[in-house]
Each structure stands twice: as structure tokens, then as C-alpha cells.
């Protein structure tokens, strides 16, 4: 599983990632707690899946200036 800590633009992040396949990795929202979004993925390398999600968000016009964290949750 991966997590994204994003205090704003969560609705846009969810529209981009939830139940979507991005660059060959499928993301599904597992939980949302405050600013923490947790996603399951079908990737073998969860760190690469987190980096892929971050890259996809940063590629969006609204994401290029967004400050957030992406990482692996055990």
C-alpha cells in the first residue's frame, strides 16, 4: 500500500488515482483519514508505485505547485 499526505486538492487526487490505472499501475483508495489517503496497488514495487503516483500528480496543472508526501505504508 502507498500513502499520500495532501492537505488540499484531495478531490482532484482521488479523481486522478482512485480506481484508475496510471502508467501500468492500478490504484484503489483503501482509506482516508484527515489529509492521509491510503491506496492499494497491483505493483510489486510499492516504492515505485508511490513515485509513479507522485509523478502523475505533479504532471497535472494543479499538481505542479502542490506540496504533498508520497510513500509506502506497511
C-alpha positions in Angstrom: 0.0 0.0 0.0 1.0 3.6 -0.5 0.0 6.8 1.2 -0.3 10.4 0.1 -0.4 13.2 2.7 -2.1 16.1 1.0 -3.9 18.8 2.9 -5.5 20.3 -0.2 -6.7 19.1 -3.6 -7.7 15.6 -2.3 -10.7 15.6 -4.6 -8.5 16.0 -7.7 -6.0 13.4 -6.4 -8.9 10.9 -5.9 -10.3 11.7 -9.4 -6.8 11.1 -10.9 -5.9 7.9 -9.0 -8.9 6.1 -7.4 -9.8 3.0 -9.3 -7.6 4.2 -12.2 -4.5 2.7 -13.9 -1.7 5.2 -14.3 1.4 4.1 -16.3 0.5 0.5 -15.8 -0.2 0.7 -12.1 -3.7 0.4 -10.7 -4.7 2.4 -7.6 -7.7 1.9 -5.4 -8.5 4.0 -2.3 -8.4 2.0 0.8 -8.9 4.7 3.4 -9.0 8.4 4.0 -8.1 9.9 7.4 -7.7 13.7 7.5 -5.0 14.6 5.0 -3.8 11.0 4.6 -5.0 9.0 1.6 -4.1 5.3 1.5 -4.2 3.3 -1.7 -3.7 -0.3 -2.6 -1.9 -1.0 -5.8 -1.2 -4.0 -8.0 2.5 -3.1 -8.3 5.2 -5.5 -7.0 7.4 -2.5 -6.1 5.4 -0.2 -3.8 8.0 2.5 -3.7 7.9 2.7 -7.4 4.1 2.9 -7.3 4.3 5.8 -4.8 6.8 7.6 -7.1 4.6 6.9 -10.1 1.6 8.5 -8.3 3.6 11.5 -7.3 4.9 12.0 -10.8 1.3 11.7 -12.2 0.1 14.3 -9.7 3.0 16.7 -10.4 2.2 16.4 -14.2 -1.2 17.9 -13.7 -1.5 21.8 -13.9 -2.9 21.9 -10.4 -0.4 19.4 -9.0 2.8 21.2 -10.2 2.6 23.6 -7.2 1.1 21.2 -4.7 3.1 20.3 -1.6 2.4 16.7 -0.5 4.2 13.5 0.6 4.1 10.1 -1.0 5.4 6.9 0.5 4.9 3.2 1.3 2.7 2.1 4.2 3.4 -1.3 5.6 
